[in-house]
Amino acid sequence: GYSPLASHSVTDAVKEAFPISFSIAIVAFTLVIVLGVGFGIVAALTNGTFVDKSVVGTALFFYSFPTFAMGLLLYQFVALKWGLVEVPEYVTIEEGGLLGWFKGLLLPALTLALFTAAGYVRMTRAYVLETMSEDYLRTAKAKGLAKGKILWKHTMRAALTPLVTIAGLDFAALLGGAIITESVFNYDGLGKLARDAATTWDLPITVGIVLLLATFVIIANIIVDVLYAVIDPRVKYV
């Protein structure tokens, strides 16, 4: 389609904004998996202890914190006041290398990741604790298998199945759900493009973004279905 308000085609507008949003989504999704699943496992293994309560309490704090407030705090204090990182600015890998690309995306991605990872902490903890109570795991412990092997080979493979389902949808959500984050950090990605299109009643741009994100949701679901057989030994495709 063609956008009369923007005076260019929808394809050109999406092509220009897509790499920025895709880069933020990749870094944010990586942080979500590392922080959310990692601390969720720690909380499950220390169930009922001070560590468990601290991890869950911190996760609840970030889960209830508004995304725009978190973004403003990180931008104001971490980047501007304390100078711990450079002021966020999108740089392509060709221009700034992999390190420069990552540094420019760290704060926006962290803003998205803290909220989403908080939910993964609670879900991972719940799924791991539920799986650890299964009979086959008690049998594995009785046979004398190492704790590490029980955790990674048996517990996590079963506990990750529902997480993979949510993760596939969350990646698509991160790709198109960064409207507030991109506005706070002034990144010209799909989120900011969608906001501008909505405020100016630019219907062709809005329809193009919706179709693109719907396609990613479908692709993510297909990938998740294929991964089931790889992760969970109880699932087999005939």
Secondary structure, 3 states (H helix, E strand, C coil): CEECCCCEEHHHHHHHHHHHHHHHHHHHHHHHHHHHHHHHHHHHHCCCCHHHHHHHHHHHHHHHCCHHHHHHHHHHHHHHHCCCCCCCCCCCHHHHHHHHHHHHHHHHHHHHHHHHHHHHHHHHHHHHHHHHCCHHHHHHHHCCCCHHHHHHHHHHHHHHHHHHHHHHHHHHHHHHCCHHHHHHHCCCCHHHHHHHHHHCCCHHHHHHHHHHHHHHHHHHHHHHHHHHHHHCCCCCCC
